[in-house]
Amino acid sequence: MAVQQDATTAGDRRAGLRDTVVRTTRAAGASIARLASGLGTAFRALLLLLWLAVTAVTSLVGAGLLMAPAVLRALHALAGRERDRLGRRGPEVIAPEPPPTRLRLALVDPTTRRELRWLARHATLGFLLGLLGVLLPLLAVRDSLFPLYWKLLPANTTATSVGVGNAHAWPDALAVAMLGVGWVAIILGLGPGMARAQDRPGRLLLAAGPETDLSLRVAELTATRAAALDAHAAELRRIERSLHDGTQNRIVSVTVLVGAARRMVARDPAGADELLERAQSAAEQALAELRTVSRSILPPVLDDRGLAGALTGLAAECAVPCRVDVDVPERCAASVEATAYFVIAEALTNIAKHSGATSATVTARSRGGRLLLRVEDDGRGGAGGTSQAFGSGGADGGSGLAGIRRRIAAHDGTFSLTSPPGGPTTLKAELPCGL
C-alpha cells in the first residue's frame, strides 16, 4: 500500500513538473511574440521621435511649424496602433477623446503630452526590449547548435554569437553550447517580464487618464449597463422557454392523466393504475426539469461548496481531462461567483466541443480585490476566428464568446482571449470581488 502511494505521489510530481515546464515554455513563446510585435511599433516610434526632434529644431527658424500638424497626426495614429496591439494581446486600452491637431492647443492638451511621454519611452526602452526579444532566440539557437557545425567553420572564426572566443576542440564547442543554454534560461526567466515592461508605458499613458472628460466613462458604463440588461433579458427568455416548453407541458400532462385516471378508477382499476403510473413519471420529469432550470439560475453547489468546490465539480464533469488550481481565500459576492462559474462552465463546454484538446487547466486567483480567472487548453486554436471555434454562441445567445463577454461586462470586468492557429488557447477574465 505504501509503495502504491509513493508511486502515485511520484506520478503527481512528474505531472506537476511537466505542466510547469509546458506553462513556462508557452509563456516564454507568447512573450517573445509580444516583444516582436512591440518592436514594430517601437521602430516607428523611433523614426517619429527623430522626425519630432528635427521639427522642434527647425521650428526655431519657422520651417518646422509647417511640419508640426503632420507630426501630430502621425503621433496620434501610432498611439492608436499601439492601443490596438495591446488590446489584441491583453485587456483593451480605452482611448481618450481625440486630441486636437492644432499646435497651440496640442501643446497644452493632456492626451498629447501623455502620448509624447509614451513615444519617448517606447522609442528607447521599448525598442531595446523588442530588439532583445528578437535577438535572444536567434542567439540561443546559434549557440546551442554550435557543436553540430563548428568543425565546418573556417579556422579562427568567432565561436560565440557575442563575438568572443574561438573553438579549437570539443570542450570549447560544448562551452559555447552551454552559453546557448544560458540564453534559453534568460528567455524563460525574463521573457514575460520584458514583455510586460515593454507594454507598461502604453497601458499607463495611452489609456484615458484621470484628467479625461468623464463623458467617456459615462458612455462606457452606459454600454456596459445595456449589455447587462440584454444578458438579463436573454436569460429570462431562456428560463421562460424552458418552463413553457418543458415543465409546463409535463404538468399539463400530469393533470390530464390524473383526470382520466379518476374517471376510470371505478370501471377499469388496472387502466387507472397505468395512467397514474404515467402521471407519476411525468411529474418526476417535470421536477427534474425544474431542478435543472433552478440550478441554471444560481447553482446550489456555490452555496454548498464555494467557488473552489464548484469549479472542481465542473472539471470532473468535463469530457477533456482538466486540472483545477483555485486560490480564493475569501468568498466573493454571490453574483460574481455565479458569473465566474458560468464563464468557466461555458469555456469548458466549448473546449470539449470544438477545441480537440487533450488537456485543460482552470486557474482562479483572488488578488487585490479582483478575481482572476484563466482557462487554458492545448487544442487546435483559432478560437473566435470561426463559427466552429470556441463556440460561436451568436450575439443573441447566452453561450459562446458573446455570452461570456456580456456576463463579464455586466460586472465591469475585463476579458481577453489568445488563440493562435495551432493553439494553445488561453482565456483570461478579471472580475471585481464585490466584497
C-alpha positions as a Markdown table, in Angstrom:
| # | Residue | x | y | z |
|---|---|---|---|---|
| 1 | Met | 0.0 | 0.0 | 0.0 |
| 2 | Ala | 2.8 | 2.4 | 0.9 |
| 3 | Val | 4.6 | 1.6 | -2.3 |
| 4 | Gln | 1.5 | 2.3 | -4.3 |
| 5 | Gln | 1.1 | 5.7 | -2.6 |
| 6 | Asp | 4.7 | 6.6 | -3.2 |
| 7 | Ala | 4.3 | 5.7 | -6.9 |
| 8 | Thr | 1.1 | 7.9 | -7.1 |
| 9 | Thr | 2.9 | 10.8 | -5.4 |
| 10 | Ala | 5.9 | 10.5 | -7.8 |
| 11 | Gly | 3.5 | 10.4 | -10.7 |
| 12 | Asp | 1.7 | 13.5 | -9.5 |
| 13 | Arg | 5.1 | 15.3 | -9.1 |
| 14 | Arg | 6.1 | 14.3 | -12.6 |
| 15 | Ala | 2.8 | 15.5 | -14.0 |
| 16 | Gly | 3.1 | 18.8 | -12.0 |
| 17 | Leu | 6.7 | 19.3 | -13.2 |
| 18 | Arg | 5.6 | 18.6 | -16.8 |
| 19 | Asp | 2.8 | 21.1 | -16.5 |
| 20 | Thr | 5.1 | 23.7 | -15.1 |
| 21 | Val | 7.6 | 23.2 | -17.9 |
| 22 | Val | 4.8 | 23.5 | -20.5 |
| 23 | Arg | 3.4 | 26.6 | -19.0 |
| 24 | Thr | 6.8 | 28.2 | -18.7 |
| 25 | Thr | 7.6 | 27.4 | -22.3 |
| 26 | Arg | 4.3 | 28.7 | -23.6 |
| 27 | Ala | 4.6 | 31.9 | -21.5 |
| 28 | Ala | 8.1 | 32.5 | -22.9 |
| 29 | Gly | 6.9 | 31.9 | -26.5 |
| 30 | Ala | 4.0 | 34.3 | -26.0 |
| 31 | Ser | 6.3 | 36.9 | -24.5 |
| 32 | Ile | 8.7 | 36.6 | -27.5 |
| 33 | Ala | 5.8 | 37.2 | -29.8 |
| 34 | Arg | 4.6 | 40.2 | -27.8 |
| 35 | Leu | 8.2 | 41.7 | -27.9 |
| 36 | Ala | 8.5 | 41.1 | -31.6 |
| 37 | Ser | 5.1 | 42.8 | -32.3 |
| 38 | Gly | 6.1 | 45.7 | -30.0 |
| 39 | Leu | 9.4 | 46.0 | -31.9 |
| 40 | Gly | 7.3 | 47.0 | -35.0 |
| 41 | Thr | 5.7 | 50.0 | -33.3 |
| 42 | Ala | 8.9 | 50.8 | -31.4 |
| 43 | Phe | 10.8 | 51.2 | -34.6 |
| 44 | Arg | 8.1 | 53.5 | -36.0 |
| 45 | Ala | 8.2 | 55.4 | -32.7 |
| 46 | Leu | 12.0 | 55.8 | -33.0 |
| 47 | Leu | 11.6 | 57.2 | -36.5 |
| 48 | Leu | 8.8 | 59.5 | -35.3 |
| 49 | Leu | 10.9 | 60.7 | -32.4 |
| 50 | Leu | 13.7 | 61.6 | -34.8 |
| 51 | Trp | 11.2 | 63.4 | -37.0 |
| 52 | Leu | 9.8 | 65.2 | -33.9 |
| 53 | Ala | 13.3 | 66.3 | -32.9 |
| 54 | Val | 14.0 | 67.7 | -36.4 |
| 55 | Thr | 10.7 | 69.5 | -36.4 |
| 56 | Ala | 11.4 | 71.0 | -33.0 |
| 57 | Val | 14.9 | 72.2 | -34.1 |
| 58 | Thr | 13.7 | 73.6 | -37.4 |
| 59 | Ser | 10.8 | 75.4 | -35.7 |
| 60 | Leu | 13.3 | 77.9 | -34.3 |
| 61 | Val | 13.6 | 79.3 | -37.9 |
| 62 | Gly | 9.9 | 78.7 | -38.7 |
| 63 | Ala | 10.2 | 75.8 | -41.1 |
| 64 | Gly | 9.3 | 73.2 | -38.6 |
| 65 | Leu | 6.0 | 74.8 | -37.9 |
| 66 | Leu | 4.8 | 73.7 | -41.3 |
| 67 | Met | 5.6 | 70.0 | -40.4 |
| 68 | Ala | 4.0 | 70.1 | -36.9 |
| 69 | Pro | 0.5 | 69.2 | -37.9 |
| 70 | Ala | 1.7 | 66.2 | -39.8 |
| 71 | Val | 3.9 | 65.1 | -36.9 |
| 72 | Leu | 0.9 | 65.3 | -34.5 |
| 73 | Arg | -1.3 | 63.3 | -36.9 |
| 74 | Ala | 1.5 | 60.6 | -37.1 |
| 75 | Leu | 1.8 | 60.6 | -33.3 |
| 76 | His | -2.0 | 60.1 | -32.8 |
| 77 | Ala | -2.1 | 57.4 | -35.5 |
| 78 | Leu | 0.9 | 55.5 | -34.0 |
| 79 | Ala | -0.7 | 55.7 | -30.5 |
| 80 | Gly | -3.9 | 54.3 | -31.9 |
| 81 | Arg | -2.0 | 51.4 | -33.5 |
| 82 | Glu | -0.3 | 50.7 | -30.2 |
| 83 | Arg | -3.7 | 50.6 | -28.4 |
| 84 | Asp | -4.9 | 48.1 | -30.9 |
| 85 | Arg | -1.8 | 46.0 | -30.5 |
| 86 | Leu | -2.1 | 46.0 | -26.7 |
| 87 | Gly | -5.9 | 45.2 | -26.9 |
| 88 | Arg | -5.2 | 42.2 | -29.1 |
| 89 | Arg | -2.7 | 40.7 | -26.6 |
| 90 | Gly | -4.5 | 41.7 | -23.3 |
| 91 | Pro | -7.1 | 43.9 | -21.8 |
| 92 | Glu | -8.4 | 46.6 | -24.0 |
| 93 | Val | -6.8 | 50.0 | -23.7 |
| 94 | Ile | -9.7 | 52.6 | -23.7 |
| 95 | Ala | -8.7 | 55.6 | -25.8 |
| 96 | Pro | -9.4 | 59.1 | -24.6 |
| 97 | Glu | -11.2 | 61.7 | -26.7 |
| 98 | Pro | -9.4 | 62.6 | -29.9 |
| 99 | Pro | -6.8 | 65.2 | -29.2 |
| 100 | Pro | -6.6 | 68.4 | -31.2 |
| 101 | Thr | -4.1 | 68.7 | -34.1 |
| 102 | Arg | -3.6 | 72.5 | -33.9 |
| 103 | Leu | -0.2 | 73.2 | -32.5 |
| 104 | Arg | -1.2 | 75.7 | -29.8 |
| 105 | Leu | -4.0 | 73.5 | -28.4 |
| 106 | Ala | -1.9 | 70.3 | -28.7 |
| 107 | Leu | 0.9 | 71.8 | -26.5 |
| 108 | Val | -1.5 | 72.1 | -23.6 |
| 109 | Asp | -3.6 | 69.0 | -24.3 |
| 110 | Pro | -3.1 | 66.3 | -21.6 |
| 111 | Thr | -3.6 | 63.4 | -24.1 |
| 112 | Thr | -1.0 | 64.7 | -26.5 |
| 113 | Arg | 1.5 | 65.2 | -23.6 |
| 114 | Arg | 0.9 | 61.6 | -22.4 |
| 115 | Glu | 1.4 | 60.3 | -26.0 |
| 116 | Leu | 4.7 | 62.2 | -26.2 |
| 117 | Arg | 5.8 | 60.7 | -22.9 |
| 118 | Trp | 4.9 | 57.2 | -24.3 |
| 119 | Leu | 6.7 | 58.0 | -27.5 |
| 120 | Ala | 10.0 | 58.7 | -25.7 |
| 121 | Arg | 9.8 | 55.6 | -23.6 |
| 122 | His | 8.6 | 53.2 | -26.4 |
| 123 | Ala | 11.2 | 54.5 | -28.9 |
| 124 | Thr | 14.0 | 53.9 | -26.4 |
| 125 | Leu | 13.3 | 51.2 | -23.8 |
| 126 | Gly | 10.5 | 49.6 | -25.9 |
| 127 | Phe | 12.8 | 49.4 | -28.9 |
| 128 | Leu | 15.6 | 47.9 | -26.8 |
| 129 | Leu | 13.4 | 45.2 | -25.3 |
| 130 | Gly | 11.8 | 44.4 | -28.6 |
| 131 | Leu | 15.3 | 44.0 | -30.2 |
| 132 | Leu | 16.3 | 41.7 | -27.3 |
| 133 | Gly | 13.1 | 39.7 | -27.8 |
| 134 | Val | 14.0 | 39.1 | -31.4 |
| 135 | Leu | 17.8 | 38.5 | -31.0 |
| 136 | Leu | 17.8 | 36.3 | -27.9 |
| 137 | Pro | 16.0 | 33.3 | -29.7 |
| 138 | Leu | 18.5 | 33.7 | -32.6 |
| 139 | Leu | 21.4 | 33.7 | -30.2 |
| 140 | Ala | 20.0 | 30.7 | -28.3 |
| 141 | Val | 19.6 | 28.6 | -31.5 |
| 142 | Arg | 23.0 | 29.7 | -32.9 |
| 143 | Asp | 25.0 | 28.8 | -29.7 |
| 144 | Ser | 23.0 | 25.8 | -28.7 |
| 145 | Leu | 23.5 | 24.1 | -32.0 |
| 146 | Phe | 27.2 | 25.1 | -32.3 |
| 147 | Pro | 28.6 | 21.6 | -31.6 |
| 148 | Leu | 26.8 | 20.3 | -34.7 |
| 149 | Tyr | 28.6 | 22.5 | -37.1 |
| 150 | Trp | 31.7 | 24.0 | -35.5 |
| 151 | Lys | 34.1 | 21.8 | -37.5 |
| 152 | Leu | 32.7 | 23.1 | -40.7 |
| 153 | Leu | 33.6 | 26.7 | -39.9 |
| 154 | Pro | 36.9 | 28.3 | -41.1 |
| 155 | Ala | 39.8 | 28.5 | -38.7 |
| 156 | Asn | 39.9 | 31.3 | -36.2 |
| 157 | Thr | 36.2 | 32.0 | -36.7 |
| 158 | Thr | 34.5 | 33.6 | -33.6 |
| 159 | Ala | 32.8 | 30.8 | -31.8 |
| 160 | Thr | 30.1 | 32.6 | -29.7 |
| 161 | Ser | 27.3 | 34.7 | -31.0 |
| 162 | Val | 28.6 | 37.7 | -28.9 |
| 163 | Gly | 31.9 | 37.7 | -30.8 |
| 164 | Val | 34.1 | 36.3 | -28.0 |
| 165 | Gly | 36.3 | 33.2 | -28.2 |
| 166 | Asn | 37.3 | 30.6 | -30.7 |
| 167 | Ala | 36.6 | 26.9 | -30.8 |
| 168 | His | 39.6 | 24.6 | -31.2 |
| 169 | Ala | 38.3 | 21.5 | -29.6 |
| 170 | Trp | 35.2 | 19.8 | -28.3 |
| 171 | Pro | 35.4 | 21.4 | -24.9 |
| 172 | Asp | 35.3 | 24.8 | -26.5 |
| 173 | Ala | 32.3 | 23.8 | -28.6 |
| 174 | Leu | 30.4 | 22.4 | -25.6 |
| 175 | Ala | 31.2 | 25.6 | -23.7 |
| 176 | Val | 29.5 | 27.6 | -26.5 |
| 177 | Ala | 26.5 | 25.2 | -26.3 |
| 178 | Met | 26.3 | 26.0 | -22.6 |
| 179 | Leu | 26.2 | 29.7 | -23.4 |
| 180 | Gly | 23.2 | 28.8 | -25.7 |
| 181 | Val | 21.5 | 27.1 | -22.7 |
| 182 | Gly | 22.1 | 30.3 | -20.8 |
| 183 | Trp | 20.3 | 32.3 | -23.5 |
| 184 | Val | 17.4 | 29.9 | -23.2 |
| 185 | Ala | 17.3 | 30.3 | -19.4 |
| 186 | Ile | 17.2 | 34.1 | -19.9 |
| 187 | Ile | 14.3 | 33.8 | -22.3 |
| 188 | Leu | 12.3 | 31.5 | -20.0 |
| 189 | Gly | 13.0 | 33.6 | -16.9 |
| 190 | Leu | 13.0 | 37.1 | -18.1 |
| 191 | Gly | 10.9 | 37.0 | -21.3 |
| 192 | Pro | 7.4 | 37.5 | -19.7 |
| 193 | Gly | 8.8 | 40.4 | -17.5 |
| 194 | Met | 10.4 | 42.0 | -20.5 |
| 195 | Ala | 7.1 | 41.9 | -22.4 |
| 196 | Arg | 5.3 | 43.4 | -19.5 |
| 197 | Ala | 7.9 | 46.2 | -19.2 |
| 198 | Gln | 7.5 | 46.9 | -22.9 |
| 199 | Asp | 3.7 | 47.1 | -22.7 |
| 200 | Arg | 3.5 | 49.0 | -19.4 |
| 201 | Pro | 4.1 | 52.6 | -20.7 |
| 202 | Gly | 1.4 | 52.1 | -23.3 |
| 203 | Arg | -1.1 | 50.8 | -20.8 |
| 204 | Leu | -0.3 | 53.6 | -18.4 |
| 205 | Leu | 0.0 | 56.6 | -20.8 |
| 206 | Leu | -2.2 | 55.8 | -23.7 |
| 207 | Ala | -5.3 | 54.9 | -21.7 |
| 208 | Ala | -7.8 | 57.6 | -20.7 |
| 209 | Gly | -6.2 | 59.4 | -17.8 |
| 210 | Pro | -7.8 | 60.8 | -14.7 |
| 211 | Glu | -8.0 | 64.3 | -16.3 |
| 212 | Thr | -10.0 | 63.0 | -19.2 |
| 213 | Asp | -13.6 | 64.1 | -19.5 |
| 214 | Leu | -15.9 | 61.8 | -17.6 |
| 215 | Ser | -18.2 | 61.5 | -20.5 |
| 216 | Leu | -16.0 | 58.7 | -21.8 |
| 217 | Arg | -16.5 | 56.7 | -18.6 |
| 218 | Val | -20.3 | 57.5 | -18.6 |
| 219 | Ala | -20.5 | 56.2 | -22.2 |
| 220 | Glu | -18.6 | 53.1 | -21.3 |
| 221 | Leu | -20.8 | 52.4 | -18.2 |
| 222 | Thr | -23.9 | 53.1 | -20.3 |
| 223 | Ala | -22.8 | 50.5 | -22.8 |
| 224 | Thr | -21.9 | 48.1 | -20.0 |
| 225 | Arg | -25.3 | 48.6 | -18.4 |
| 226 | Ala | -27.1 | 48.0 | -21.8 |
| 227 | Ala | -25.1 | 44.8 | -22.2 |
| 228 | Ala | -26.0 | 43.6 | -18.7 |
| 229 | Leu | -29.7 | 44.3 | -19.4 |
| 230 | Asp | -29.5 | 42.5 | -22.7 |
| 231 | Ala | -27.9 | 39.5 | -21.0 |
| 232 | His | -30.5 | 39.6 | -18.2 |
| 233 | Ala | -33.3 | 39.7 | -20.8 |
| 234 | Ala | -31.8 | 36.8 | -22.7 |
| 235 | Glu | -31.5 | 34.8 | -19.5 |
| 236 | Leu | -35.2 | 35.5 | -18.7 |
| 237 | Arg | -36.2 | 34.4 | -22.2 |
| 238 | Arg | -34.3 | 31.2 | -21.8 |
| 239 | Ile | -35.8 | 30.4 | -18.4 |
| 240 | Glu | -39.3 | 31.2 | -19.8 |
| 241 | Arg | -38.8 | 28.9 | -22.8 |
| 242 | Ser | -37.6 | 26.1 | -20.5 |
| 243 | Leu | -40.6 | 26.5 | -18.2 |
| 244 | His | -43.1 | 26.9 | -21.0 |
| 245 | Asp | -41.9 | 24.3 | -23.5 |
| 246 | Gly | -40.8 | 21.7 | -20.9 |
| 247 | Thr | -42.1 | 21.9 | -17.4 |
| 248 | Gln | -45.5 | 23.3 | -18.2 |
| 249 | Asn | -46.2 | 20.6 | -20.8 |
| 250 | Arg | -45.2 | 18.0 | -18.2 |
| 251 | Ile | -47.5 | 19.4 | -15.6 |
| 252 | Val | -50.4 | 19.7 | -18.1 |
| 253 | Ser | -49.8 | 16.0 | -19.0 |
| 254 | Val | -49.9 | 15.1 | -15.3 |
| 255 | Thr | -53.3 | 16.9 | -14.9 |
| 256 | Val | -54.8 | 15.2 | -17.9 |
| 257 | Leu | -53.6 | 11.8 | -16.8 |
| 258 | Val | -54.8 | 12.2 | -13.2 |
| 259 | Gly | -58.2 | 13.4 | -14.5 |
| 260 | Ala | -58.5 | 10.4 | -16.8 |
| 261 | Ala | -57.5 | 8.0 | -14.0 |
| 262 | Arg | -60.2 | 9.4 | -11.7 |
| 263 | Arg | -62.8 | 8.7 | -14.4 |
| 264 | Met | -61.5 | 5.2 | -15.0 |
| 265 | Val | -60.9 | 4.1 | -11.4 |
| 266 | Ala | -64.4 | 2.7 | -10.9 |
| 267 | Arg | -64.9 | 0.8 | -14.2 |
| 268 | Asp | -61.2 | -0.1 | -15.0 |
| 269 | Pro | -58.9 | -0.1 | -12.0 |
| 270 | Ala | -56.0 | -1.6 | -13.9 |
| 271 | Gly | -56.2 | 1.1 | -16.6 |
| 272 | Ala | -56.4 | 3.8 | -14.0 |
| 273 | Asp | -53.3 | 2.4 | -12.3 |
| 274 | Glu | -51.4 | 2.5 | -15.6 |
| 275 | Leu | -52.5 | 6.1 | -16.1 |
| 276 | Leu | -51.4 | 7.1 | -12.6 |
| 277 | Glu | -48.0 | 5.4 | -13.2 |
| 278 | Arg | -47.6 | 7.6 | -16.3 |
| 279 | Ala | -48.7 | 10.6 | -14.4 |
| 280 | Gln | -46.1 | 9.9 | -11.7 |
| 281 | Ser | -43.4 | 9.5 | -14.4 |
| 282 | Ala | -44.4 | 12.8 | -16.0 |
| 283 | Ala | -44.4 | 14.5 | -12.6 |
| 284 | Glu | -40.9 | 13.2 | -11.9 |
| 285 | Gln | -39.7 | 14.5 | -15.2 |
| 286 | Ala | -41.2 | 17.9 | -14.5 |
| 287 | Leu | -39.5 | 18.0 | -11.2 |
| 288 | Ala | -36.1 | 17.2 | -12.8 |
| 289 | Glu | -36.6 | 19.9 | -15.3 |
| 290 | Leu | -37.5 | 22.4 | -12.6 |
| 291 | Arg | -34.3 | 21.5 | -10.7 |
| 292 | Thr | -32.3 | 22.0 | -13.9 |
| 293 | Val | -33.8 | 25.4 | -14.5 |
| 294 | Ser | -33.3 | 26.5 | -10.9 |
| 295 | Arg | -29.6 | 25.3 | -11.0 |
| 296 | Ser | -29.0 | 27.3 | -14.1 |
| 297 | Ile | -30.2 | 30.5 | -12.3 |
| 298 | Leu | -27.9 | 30.1 | -9.3 |
| 299 | Pro | -26.1 | 26.7 | -8.9 |
| 300 | Pro | -26.6 | 25.5 | -5.3 |
| 301 | Val | -23.1 | 24.0 | -5.4 |
| 302 | Leu | -21.8 | 27.5 | -4.9 |
| 303 | Asp | -23.6 | 27.8 | -1.6 |
| 304 | Asp | -22.7 | 24.3 | -0.5 |
| 305 | Arg | -19.0 | 24.0 | -1.6 |
| 306 | Gly | -17.9 | 27.5 | -2.6 |
| 307 | Leu | -16.2 | 28.5 | -5.8 |
| 308 | Ala | -13.4 | 26.0 | -5.4 |
| 309 | Gly | -15.7 | 23.1 | -5.0 |
| 310 | Ala | -18.0 | 24.3 | -7.8 |
| 311 | Leu | -15.1 | 24.6 | -10.2 |
| 312 | Thr | -13.7 | 21.2 | -9.2 |
| 313 | Gly | -17.1 | 19.7 | -9.9 |
| 314 | Leu | -17.1 | 21.3 | -13.4 |
| 315 | Ala | -13.7 | 20.0 | -14.1 |
| 316 | Ala | -14.7 | 16.5 | -13.0 |
| 317 | Glu | -17.7 | 16.5 | -15.4 |
| 318 | Cys | -15.7 | 17.9 | -18.4 |
| 319 | Ala | -15.0 | 15.4 | -21.2 |
| 320 | Val | -11.5 | 16.7 | -21.5 |
| 321 | Pro | -9.0 | 16.0 | -18.6 |
| 322 | Cys | -8.9 | 19.2 | -16.6 |
| 323 | Arg | -6.7 | 20.3 | -13.8 |
| 324 | Val | -8.0 | 23.0 | -11.3 |
| 325 | Asp | -5.9 | 25.4 | -9.3 |
| 326 | Val | -8.0 | 27.7 | -7.1 |
| 327 | Asp | -6.6 | 30.2 | -4.6 |
| 328 | Val | -9.6 | 32.3 | -3.4 |
| 329 | Pro | -9.3 | 32.5 | 0.4 |
| 330 | Glu | -12.4 | 34.7 | 0.9 |
| 331 | Arg | -15.8 | 34.4 | -0.6 |
| 332 | Cys | -16.7 | 36.9 | -3.3 |
| 333 | Ala | -20.2 | 38.4 | -3.9 |
| 334 | Ala | -22.8 | 35.7 | -4.9 |
| 335 | Ser | -23.3 | 37.4 | -8.3 |
| 336 | Val | -19.5 | 37.4 | -9.0 |
| 337 | Glu | -19.2 | 33.7 | -8.1 |
| 338 | Ala | -22.1 | 32.8 | -10.3 |
| 339 | Thr | -20.6 | 34.8 | -13.2 |
| 340 | Ala | -17.2 | 33.0 | -12.7 |
| 341 | Tyr | -19.0 | 29.7 | -12.5 |
| 342 | Phe | -20.9 | 30.2 | -15.8 |
| 343 | Val | -17.8 | 31.6 | -17.6 |
| 344 | Ile | -15.7 | 28.6 | -16.6 |
| 345 | Ala | -18.6 | 26.2 | -17.4 |
| 346 | Glu | -19.1 | 27.8 | -20.9 |
| 347 | Ala | -15.3 | 27.7 | -21.6 |
| 348 | Leu | -15.0 | 24.0 | -20.6 |
| 349 | Thr | -18.1 | 23.2 | -22.7 |
| 350 | Asn | -16.6 | 24.8 | -25.8 |
| 351 | Ile | -13.2 | 23.2 | -25.2 |
| 352 | Ala | -14.9 | 19.8 | -25.1 |
| 353 | Lys | -17.0 | 20.5 | -28.2 |
| 354 | His | -14.7 | 22.4 | -30.5 |
| 355 | Ser | -11.0 | 22.5 | -29.5 |
| 356 | Gly | -9.8 | 19.0 | -30.0 |
| 357 | Ala | -7.8 | 19.4 | -26.8 |
| 358 | Thr | -6.3 | 16.6 | -24.7 |
| 359 | Ser | -6.0 | 18.6 | -21.5 |
| 360 | Ala | -7.2 | 21.8 | -20.0 |
| 361 | Thr | -6.3 | 23.9 | -16.9 |
| 362 | Val | -8.5 | 26.2 | -14.9 |
| 363 | Thr | -6.9 | 28.7 | -12.6 |
| 364 | Ala | -8.7 | 31.1 | -10.2 |
| 365 | Arg | -6.9 | 33.7 | -8.0 |
| 366 | Ser | -8.1 | 36.4 | -5.7 |
| 367 | Arg | -5.7 | 39.3 | -5.7 |
| 368 | Gly | -6.2 | 42.9 | -4.6 |
| 369 | Gly | -10.0 | 42.7 | -4.5 |
| 370 | Arg | -10.1 | 41.2 | -8.0 |
| 371 | Leu | -11.0 | 37.7 | -9.1 |
| 372 | Leu | -8.6 | 36.4 | -11.8 |
| 373 | Leu | -9.8 | 33.6 | -14.0 |
| 374 | Arg | -7.7 | 31.7 | -16.6 |
| 375 | Val | -8.7 | 28.7 | -18.8 |
| 376 | Glu | -6.0 | 27.1 | -21.0 |
| 377 | Asp | -6.2 | 24.2 | -23.4 |
| 378 | Asp | -3.8 | 22.5 | -25.8 |
| 379 | Gly | -6.3 | 22.3 | -28.7 |
| 380 | Arg | -6.1 | 23.4 | -32.3 |
| 381 | Gly | -6.5 | 27.1 | -31.5 |
| 382 | Gly | -8.3 | 29.6 | -33.8 |
| 383 | Ala | -10.9 | 30.4 | -31.1 |
| 384 | Gly | -13.1 | 33.3 | -32.0 |
| 385 | Gly | -11.9 | 33.3 | -35.6 |
| 386 | Thr | -14.6 | 30.9 | -37.0 |
| 387 | Ser | -18.1 | 29.8 | -36.0 |
| 388 | Gln | -16.7 | 26.4 | -35.1 |
| 389 | Ala | -14.0 | 27.6 | -32.7 |
| 390 | Phe | -14.8 | 28.0 | -29.1 |
| 391 | Gly | -18.5 | 28.1 | -29.6 |
| 392 | Ser | -20.0 | 30.6 | -31.8 |
| 393 | Gly | -22.8 | 31.4 | -29.4 |
| 394 | Gly | -24.1 | 34.2 | -31.5 |
| 395 | Ala | -25.0 | 37.7 | -30.4 |
| 396 | Asp | -28.4 | 36.6 | -29.4 |
| 397 | Gly | -27.5 | 33.6 | -27.4 |
| 398 | Gly | -26.1 | 33.3 | -23.9 |
| 399 | Ser | -23.3 | 31.0 | -24.8 |
| 400 | Gly | -20.0 | 31.3 | -26.7 |
| 401 | Leu | -17.7 | 34.3 | -26.6 |
| 402 | Ala | -20.6 | 36.8 | -26.8 |
| 403 | Gly | -22.3 | 35.4 | -23.7 |
| 404 | Ile | -19.0 | 35.4 | -21.8 |
| 405 | Arg | -18.2 | 38.9 | -22.7 |
| 406 | Arg | -21.7 | 40.1 | -21.7 |
| 407 | Arg | -21.6 | 38.4 | -18.3 |
| 408 | Ile | -18.1 | 39.9 | -17.6 |
| 409 | Ala | -19.1 | 43.4 | -18.9 |
| 410 | Ala | -22.1 | 43.4 | -16.5 |
| 411 | His | -19.6 | 43.4 | -13.6 |
| 412 | Asp | -17.3 | 46.0 | -15.2 |
| 413 | Gly | -14.7 | 43.3 | -15.6 |
| 414 | Thr | -12.1 | 42.6 | -18.4 |
| 415 | Phe | -11.9 | 39.7 | -20.8 |
| 416 | Ser | -9.2 | 38.6 | -23.3 |
| 417 | Leu | -8.7 | 35.6 | -25.5 |
| 418 | Thr | -5.4 | 34.4 | -27.1 |
| 419 | Ser | -5.8 | 31.6 | -29.6 |
| 420 | Pro | -3.3 | 31.5 | -32.5 |
| 421 | Pro | -3.9 | 28.8 | -35.1 |
| 422 | Gly | -2.4 | 25.6 | -33.8 |
| 423 | Gly | -3.0 | 26.6 | -30.2 |
| 424 | Pro | -2.8 | 26.9 | -27.4 |
| 425 | Thr | -5.9 | 28.8 | -26.4 |
| 426 | Thr | -5.9 | 31.0 | -23.2 |
| 427 | Leu | -9.0 | 32.7 | -21.9 |
| 428 | Lys | -8.5 | 35.4 | -19.2 |
| 429 | Ala | -11.1 | 37.2 | -17.2 |
| 430 | Glu | -10.9 | 39.6 | -14.3 |
| 431 | Leu | -13.9 | 40.5 | -12.1 |
| 432 | Pro | -14.2 | 42.7 | -9.0 |
| 433 | Cys | -14.8 | 40.6 | -6.0 |
| 434 | Gly | -17.6 | 42.8 | -4.8 |
| 435 | Leu | -16.9 | 42.4 | -1.1 |
